[in-house]
Amino acid sequence: MHFLQVLSGCGVYDGSEVHEASAVMVHLSRGGADVAVFAPDVDQMHVINHTKGEPSDEKRNVLVESARIARGKIAALSTLDVGGHDAVILPGGFGAAKNLCTFAVDGPDCKVNPEVEKTIKSFHEAKKPIGLCCIAPVLAAKLIPGCSVTVGNDQEEGGRWPYAGTAGAVGKMGATHIRRDVNEVHVDTENKIVTTPAFMCETKLHEIYDGVGHMVKEVLDMV
């Protein structure tokens, strides 16, 4: 099995969530899949100083930063041949909402990076599985009319779900939001889309890891 993972940088506030991205690769490795990592060769929307959570006056490239997670084994998304891969997985992190699309700024009216849009639509049209976690399911909601996804809960529940408002945005984009806990997944069988909340939930790291593992297993089973 040949899997594709699309990254959006390196670091939760302006790129890929590192724990989610690595969890995807570990679970795929355990499942016997080969993983190729790609990312758009574009500048990040901005750079966040992760020690302070504040913008930094510098520029960084999404492909170059993503290479840190991929241990240097990465290619530009523009060079992707969808035919060589059985499925695609996109982890979360704010980079998915800032660099792969403009959801972080524009919400339901967001625009998706053309290469990312082509990739997701190509896998969907080829009836190949698509896995997404954390905030990344908004990409499917935007691009695949009538699909169903989860970003966790639509209620904050005392701070456990700090990004609960995202569920409403999913609905405004024409998709259906399904409530799921952090260790659960939602499977849209018709569209071959598997989603899990991951760090949309304020919880322990092992629960994130387990939820990502369930998502990966469902995608593997679809191949």
Phi, psi and omega in degrees: 000137181241113183254151175248134170241127179256122181255166185229023183124199184219102180132134190303323188276342181218007182207208178287144173287116190298319181294321178295314182298317180289325177298319177302313183293322179295313181293323177293320178299315179296329180277000176086016182262146169276144182235126173251135183252132179229159175203153176293140177270075183221162174287147173294156176303315173197177180242133179251131171287108187288347176280338183240343184072024183241151177300144178245143184278072178205169178242144175221152183260136184299316180296314182296317180291321179297331180299336178297316180288323183279003182056036176085348182267090188207158178221158178291138183299334180296341182264002187293135169251103184302327182299340181271006184228145183269337182197164178229142176230135178238112175285172182267216194098152183299340177300328178296329181262352181246323186254328177274336175203181183252024184303323182299333181258317190255355179057223183300340179270016186295159173247145182256138175310131185304322180290322177293316178300314179299318181297308182296315180294324180294318177295319180296314181295330178275002181058040176257144185297147178232123177248137180218145177224163179064236181276344184302332178302342177297335178294317177293319180301323181284323191260338185241095185304132175080005180287168176234138183217169170236141167237022178105245185246156175260007176233142184291330179051056175070024178099356179294329180238077186294342182248032185301333180297341179298328181300320178294323179294324177302316179296322180292339178271003176094006178258170177253129177266133179246125180288129176218149176280172188296331181264013181246168176230160168243133179247115171270093187298318183298318183263358181057047178243129178240128183228152177213148188291323183050230187283012166293343179255138176272096187208188182282150186300321183294332178289324174298313181301317181293318179297317177298321179298319177295321178297313180299317180299318180296320178294316177303319181293337181279339185286000000 
